């Protein structure tokens, strides 16, 4: 199935001296905007990424959230990226919909997750009231929630991160250095649903989990985790060399 939503991550080392990883978003009828997050003093960013999650804690959503909290605190993360499909099955009805607190605020309670969340909407969110998630009033319910609307692919990036596929996946492109990463294991998984392509499948896990990214001006350390917090796959990218599995 085609991936319909994601977040385009430009590693700072590709463009500038200071680290500034951005979620680049296109809004209808508006200029392209860039959401930036200030890095730590040593010039790094620590990030968690999760997608396809909002099910009131069911399908191991709560277990994934607990391990995200453990890893998030250990890494002292700067923010969390949600790759979409935030509330099942049909998004939220309005900013006071209890599904929001039951699937987000009451689930991601760990101290390590009390950081900004940058949110991309998925197809299930758009079958509901997508504008409710983009309404500034939603931040009165939970101030962490920052909807950045739609994403797009920007030339020259090192990583493209998406959800929609309910799995954890890493694909390297057959004709570019771009790495295609899926973090869509936030709750219900798609066991056994995989279609081969001409690109190289480096890793696939069709269960629940999440991913982490530690980025600096020259290096990226990335990892996928399962519901127990076990590292399933990790690797590094260096701007002066090709990616090497760890």
KETI-201039 format. One line per 10 residues: number of its first residue (from 1); for each residue x, y, z of C-alpha. Coordinates in nm, 2 decimals. Layout:
BEGIN
NUM) X,Y,Z  ...
% end
This chain:
BEGIN
1) 0.00,0.00,0.00  0.13,0.34,-0.08  0.26,0.56,0.20  0.05,0.87,0.21  0.20,1.07,0.49  0.54,1.13,0.65  0.78,1.39,0.77  1.08,1.50,0.56  1.39,1.53,0.79  1.68,1.74,0.67
11) 1.99,1.64,0.87  2.16,1.96,0.97  2.49,1.84,0.84  2.36,1.84,0.49  2.30,2.21,0.48  2.45,2.42,0.77  2.71,2.43,1.04  2.46,2.45,1.33  2.23,2.16,1.38  1.87,2.25,1.28
21) 1.66,1.95,1.18  1.33,2.06,1.04  0.99,1.93,0.97  0.91,2.09,0.63  0.54,2.14,0.57  0.33,2.27,0.28  0.00,2.44,0.36  -0.26,2.50,0.09  -0.25,2.85,-0.05  0.05,2.95,0.17
31) 0.42,2.98,0.15  0.62,2.67,0.24  0.71,2.70,0.61  0.98,2.54,0.82  0.94,2.43,1.18  1.28,2.45,1.36  1.38,2.33,1.70  1.69,2.46,1.88  1.95,2.20,1.94  2.13,2.13,2.26
41) 2.43,2.34,2.35  2.67,2.08,2.21  2.49,2.10,1.88  2.29,1.77,1.88  1.93,1.67,1.87  1.77,1.36,2.02  1.44,1.26,1.88  1.18,0.98,1.90  0.95,0.89,1.62  0.62,0.70,1.64
51) 0.32,0.66,1.41  -0.02,0.49,1.38  -0.09,0.49,1.75  -0.41,0.64,1.88  -0.62,0.35,2.01  -0.69,0.43,2.37  -0.39,0.22,2.48  -0.50,-0.09,2.30  -0.29,-0.32,2.07  0.02,-0.26,2.29
61) 0.00,0.12,2.25  0.05,0.16,2.63  0.35,-0.08,2.63  0.51,0.11,2.34  0.45,0.44,2.53  0.62,0.31,2.84  0.93,0.21,2.66  0.93,0.54,2.47  0.94,0.71,2.81  1.24,0.50,2.92
71) 1.44,0.57,2.61  1.32,0.93,2.59  1.45,1.00,2.95  1.78,0.81,2.89  1.85,1.01,2.57  1.71,1.34,2.71  1.51,1.38,2.39  1.44,1.72,2.24  1.11,1.63,2.08  0.89,1.35,1.94
81) 0.77,1.32,1.58  0.44,1.16,1.50  0.42,1.03,1.15  0.04,1.03,1.14  -0.28,0.83,1.20  -0.29,0.97,1.54  -0.65,0.87,1.63  -0.84,0.57,1.51  -1.05,0.50,1.33  -1.17,0.84,1.21
91) -0.96,1.11,1.38  -1.12,1.33,1.64  -1.45,1.51,1.62  -1.34,1.84,1.78  -1.09,1.98,2.03  -1.29,1.85,2.33  -1.32,1.49,2.19  -1.23,1.26,2.48  -1.05,1.03,2.23  -0.77,1.29,2.23
101) -0.69,1.26,2.61  -0.77,0.89,2.61  -0.53,0.81,2.33  -0.26,1.08,2.38  -0.25,1.27,2.71  -0.34,0.97,2.93  -0.10,0.73,2.74  0.22,0.93,2.69  0.26,1.02,3.06  0.63,0.94,3.12
111) 0.85,1.23,3.23  1.08,1.16,2.93  0.79,1.23,2.69  0.69,1.57,2.83  0.86,1.74,2.53  0.71,1.90,2.22  0.54,1.66,1.98  0.55,1.76,1.61  0.25,1.60,1.45  0.18,1.50,1.09
121) -0.18,1.40,1.01  -0.25,1.07,0.83  -0.54,0.94,0.63  -0.74,0.82,0.94  -0.70,1.17,1.08  -0.84,1.33,0.76  -1.15,1.10,0.77  -1.24,1.28,1.09  -1.22,1.65,1.17  -0.86,1.72,1.06
131) -0.90,2.09,1.14  -0.95,2.00,1.51  -0.60,1.87,1.53  -0.47,2.18,1.36  -0.67,2.42,1.58  -0.44,2.61,1.83  -0.71,2.53,2.09  -0.59,2.17,2.10  -0.28,2.29,2.28  -0.50,2.41,2.56
141) -0.59,2.05,2.62  -0.22,1.93,2.59  0.05,2.19,2.52  0.29,1.93,2.37  0.07,1.88,2.06  0.20,2.08,1.76  0.03,1.99,1.43  0.24,2.08,1.13  -0.02,1.98,0.87  0.11,1.81,0.55
151) 0.46,1.72,0.47  0.65,1.70,0.14  0.97,1.56,0.00  1.26,1.82,-0.02  1.56,1.76,-0.25  1.89,1.69,-0.08  1.77,1.53,0.24  1.93,1.23,0.39  1.63,1.06,0.55  1.26,1.04,0.47
161) 1.05,0.93,0.76  0.69,0.81,0.72  0.42,0.61,0.89  0.10,0.46,0.74  0.26,0.11,0.71  0.21,-0.05,1.05  0.56,-0.17,1.10  0.92,-0.06,1.15  1.12,-0.05,0.83  1.44,0.07,0.67
171) 1.49,0.08,0.29  1.79,0.22,0.10  1.72,0.36,-0.24  1.86,0.19,-0.55  1.94,0.52,-0.72  2.02,0.78,-0.44  2.17,0.80,-0.09  1.82,0.87,0.05  1.71,0.63,0.33  1.34,0.56,0.36
181) 1.24,0.49,0.72  0.90,0.38,0.85  0.80,0.42,1.21  0.44,0.31,1.21  0.43,0.06,1.50  0.26,0.26,1.76  -0.02,0.02,1.82  -0.20,-0.23,1.58  0.06,-0.40,1.36  0.03,-0.53,1.00
191) 0.17,-0.88,1.03  0.29,-1.03,0.71  0.19,-0.74,0.48  0.50,-0.67,0.26  0.55,-0.61,-0.11  0.90,-0.63,-0.25  1.04,-0.34,-0.46  1.36,-0.27,-0.65  1.50,-0.09,-0.35  1.70,-0.27,-0.08
201) 1.51,-0.38,0.23  1.76,-0.34,0.51  1.52,-0.41,0.79  1.16,-0.50,0.85  0.97,-0.57,1.17  0.59,-0.61,1.14  0.52,-0.57,1.51  0.48,-0.27,1.75  0.76,-0.03,1.84  0.92,0.31,1.77
211) 1.25,0.46,1.66  1.51,0.70,1.80  1.75,0.94,1.62  2.06,1.11,1.77  2.18,1.38,1.52  2.48,1.60,1.51  2.64,1.82,1.24  2.82,1.52,1.10  2.66,1.20,1.23  2.33,1.03,1.29
221) 2.27,0.73,1.51  1.94,0.56,1.45  1.76,0.26,1.61  1.43,0.07,1.61  1.29,-0.07,1.94  1.01,-0.32,2.01  0.75,-0.31,2.29  1.01,-0.44,2.55  1.26,-0.16,2.47  1.49,-0.41,2.30
231) 1.69,-0.26,2.01  1.60,-0.45,1.70  1.81,-0.27,1.45  2.06,0.02,1.47  2.29,0.19,1.23  2.49,0.51,1.17  2.51,0.76,0.89  2.82,0.99,0.85  2.83,1.27,0.60  3.19,1.19,0.50
241) 3.12,0.82,0.45  2.83,0.58,0.34  2.59,0.44,0.60  2.72,0.13,0.78  2.52,-0.11,0.98  2.63,-0.15,1.35
% end
